Amino acid sequence: MEYRYLGKSGLQVSALSLGAWVTMGGQIDDDTAFECMQNAFDAGVNFFDNAEAYSHGNAETVMGNAIKKAGWKRSDLVISTKVFWGGKNVNQTGLSRKHVIEGARASLVRLQMEYVDLIFCHRPDIYTPIEETVRAMNFLINQGVAFYWGTSEWSAAQIMEAYSIARQYDLIPPSMEQPQYNMFNRINVEREYAHLYTEIGLGTTVWSPLASGLLTGKYNSGIPQGTRVTLEGYSWLLEDFTGVEAKQNIEKVKGIMPIAAELGASLAQLAIAWCLKNPNVSTVITGASKASQVSENMKSLDFVEKLTPDVMERIETILGNKPEPFSDYR
């Protein structure tokens, strides 16, 4: 396993990590979740990602039980959670000081932990002043509830505002962002945040490297039953697989298949390795519905060095979506 620093922080996370979204507490049973986590840990994974919203908190319970069952040392793990969607009541959502603190504490109960290593603001909250959220996150860290805080799917401007507020008032600034990143979703990681890597040392824990499965090739001939799109509560993903852009992307997937075959990789392994090739990616969060998928995903590391400039250019030609850099971002 390769380990990378989380931005400019001193924390090292495994280049590949395992997330709980969709699977834990929902798609798979507790025994399978344990097997997936054990396979990941045995492969050198130290970062496991979660959120209060995943399976309405059940994902955190399942992960906490698995870690307790495995008996791993807490210091060997980097555990994250995210706050924003904690329930249906008016103060159980958003990034108010009340919900940030109460939500974080509730997550610790479900995880059966005294602290999480990383805590994220799961989305920006247009109704709560960013200063209020920054101060709440600073409180959590000072209280030992978390060690680092960050954002997920925030704009560069919002991240910079949070960072500037923290610096102005001698508070702890955000250390990382968790954006979607894959061959079909590149703008944030490659352009929106480009200046933040050097200006504030932003780390990234990217999710959906397989574009919700599109980059595995299993949707090339339609939508199979039992896949993520057909699960209850995930119908909102349907447009990503049936719209005009989706059909174009499927043709691109078909075009990439020969390159994967030449490298001896599966499409999924190639897609994950492609994400890892970006030096601004701290870790790629993978998902799995069975232990064998974890093992296959871990092999993606073997193909990063095979992505030579020539191979990357061939992929780029097929994708045709490289973000144009801003001529003058500010």
N, C-alpha and C positions, 0 to 999 in steps of 0.2 A: 504494500500500500504506500502511496505517496501522501505526504502531509504538507499542507500549505498554510501559511499564516493568514489569519482573517484580517485582511487589509493591513493596516500599519500596527495592529495590536500584536501583543506577544503570544496570543492564543493560536495553537495549531489545530487544524481540523483535517480529517481525512479527505482526500480529493474526491472520493465518492462517499456518499452518505445515504442513509435510509430514512424515508419519510412515512408518515402515518396516513396521509390524506387518502380518502376513498377506501383504503383497504382495512386498516385496523379499526376494530369496533363496528365494522359494517360489512364489507365484502368477504372478509375471511374470519375464521373462528380463532379463538385465543391460542390454540395449539399451533396453528399455522403461523400466526403472528410471532410466537416464540421461536419457531424454527427459522423464520426469515431473519429475525434479529440475531439469532445465534450464528447463522451462516455469515451474516454481515460482520459481526464482531470477530469471528474466526478469520475473516479475510482482512482484518485490520481496520474496519470502520470504527471510528470513535464518536461520530456525530449522528444523533438521531433527532429528527425534527417532528414537531407536533404543534397542535393549536387547540384552544378551547372550543373552537367551532367544529373540529373534525368529529363527525358522528356524535354531535351534541355532547362532547366531553368524554364519550366512551373510549375514544382512541387513546386519550391520556391514561385512562384506567387500565386499558389493555397493556400499554407500554410499561406503565409502572409495575404491573403484576409480572410482566416478562422479565424485567430487570431484577426484581426481587427474587424470582425463581432462578434466574441464572447465577445470582450471587456475585455479580461483577463489582469490582471496586468503583465507588462513585468517582474517584479521581481519574479513572481511566476513560470516563465518558464525558461527552459534551452534549448536553440535552437542551433543546430549545422548546419554547412554546410561543404562542401568539395570542394577543388580546384584541378584540373588537366585537365579535359576535358571541356573547356569553349567555343569551337567553332572550325571552320575548318581552320582558318588562322594560319600562322606559329607561332605567338606569343600568340595564344589563348589556347595553350595546354602546359602541363608540369608544372614545379615548378620553373621557372625563377623568379627573383624578379619582373619583369614586370608583368608576368601573375598572380603570387600570389596576388599582391596588386590590380591590375585591376580586377581580378576575384572576389576577396573578396568584393570589392566595388560594383561590379555589382550585387552580391548576395544580398547585403544589400538593394539595390534599389528594387529588386524583392520581397524581404521579407518585405519591408516597415519598416525597423528597423534601428536603429542607430548603433547596434552592434549585434554580435552573441556571445554566451557564449563559444562555442567550434568551432574551425576550424581545419580541417584535411587536410593533404596531401593525396589525394585520392589513389595514388599509388607512388612507388618510381620512380624517374626520373633519368635514367642512363646518361642523357646528361647534367644535371645541377649539379654542385658541391654541396654537401650537405651543406657546409658552406654558400653558397649563399641563399639556402632555409631557413636555420636556421635564418640568419640575416633578411630575409624578414618576417618571422613569428614573430620574435622579434619586428620588426617595427610595424606590425599590432597590436600587444598587447600594445605596448607603445602609439600608436595612438588611442587606445580605440575601434578599429574595432572588436577585439575579446578579451576574457579573458584568454583562455587556447588554446594551440595548440597541435596537435598530428598527428598520422600517420594512414594509413590504408593499410593493407597487406604488410607492410615492414618486412624485416627479422630482427631478433634480432641484428645482426651485424650492420645493417643500423641504427636501433634505437639507439644503443649504440654509434655509430659514431656521430649522431646528438646530443645526450646528452653530449658527451665528448667535442664536439666543443663549445656547449653552455657554459659549465662550464669553459672551457679554456679562453673564451673571455668575461666572465661575461654577458652572454645572457640568455634568458629564455629557459629552455629545454622543450622537449615534455613531456606532462603529461599523454597521453593516446594513445592507439592503437585500431583500429576498425578492428578486424579480423573476418573471417567467423568461426562460431563454432556451431557444432551440433554433434549428435551421430556418424555421418559418416565423420566428418572433425574435427579432434582433435589435430593434431600434433602441430600447432602453439601455441594454448592456453595452452596446457598441457605440451609441451616439449620445443618448440623453445623459448618461453618467460619465462620459469620457473624461471630463475635467475633474471629476470628484475623486478619481483614483489617486491623482497626484496632489490635488489641492487639500483634501482632508483625509486621504488614506482609506477610502471606503473599501470595505470587503463585500463580497457577494456570495450568497448561498442560493444558487439558482435552482428553479423548479421546472418541472415538465420538460425535461430534455428530449422526450420522445413525442412531444406535442400531443399528449393524451393518448398515445398509441399510434398516431398516424404514421410516425416514422419507424414503426415496426414492419409495415407492409401488410398487416392483417386486414386493413380496410381497403386494399386495392381493388377488391371485387365486391364491395358492399359492406354493410354493417353486420358482423356476426352477432348472434345472440350470446348473452353472458359477458359482453364487453362493457366497458365503462359507460358508454353512451346509452346502453339499454338499462342501466341500473336506475332504480327509483330515486328521484331527486337530482338526477344529472342530465335531464332532458335539455337543459340550457346549453349543453355541449353539442347538441345535434347539428347546429349551423356550421360548426367547425368541420363537419364531416360530409355535409350534403350541399352546401352552397357552391357558388361558382368558383370562389377562391379555393375551396377545399378540393374540388375536382382538378383544378390546376396544380395544386400541391401534390395530389396523388400521382399525377403524371411525372412530377419531379421526383417523387419517391421511386417510381419505376425506373427513372433515369439514373438514380444513384445506386440501384441494386447491383449493376455489373461492377462498380467500383468496390463495393463491399465484398463481392465474391472474389475479386482479384486480391484483396488484402486478407482473405480468409476470415472475414468478420461477418457477423450477422448485421442486418440493417440497424438494429437497436444498438449494438456495440459500436458501430461506426458513428451513429448519431451522438452517443454519449461521449465518445472520444473526441468528436468535433467540438463539443462544448468545453471539454477539458483543455483543448488546444489554446483556448483564450487565456492569456496570463492574468487577466483581471477577474477570473472566476476562482473564488476561494474553494468552493466545493460544489459538486453537482448532486442534488438530492434525487435519488432514484426511488421508485416504488416497486412493489412486487406483491403478487397474490399467491405466490408459492415459493418455497425455498429454492427450487432449481432456478427460478428467474433471478434471484439474488446472485447466485453463483455465476450465471451467464453475464449479468450486468457488471460484476466485478472484473471480468476478463477484458472489459473495455479499456482498462489501463494499458493493456499489452499493445493496443493499436495506435496510441497517441503518437509514438515516434514514427509510425509508418505513414502518418499524415504529413508527407513532405510538402514543400511549397508547390510542387507540380500537382500532387493529388488534391491539395486544397484549392488550387486554381480550377481544376476540372470540376470539383464540387461547386465552386462559386459560379462557374459558367452555367451549370444546370439550374442552380437556385435563382440566379439573376435578381437577387434582392439585397445586395450589400448596401447598408445605409450610407448615404453620402455624409461626409463630415460637415459640421457647421463651419462656414467660412470665418465667422466671428461669433462664437457662442454667446458672449456677453455683450 
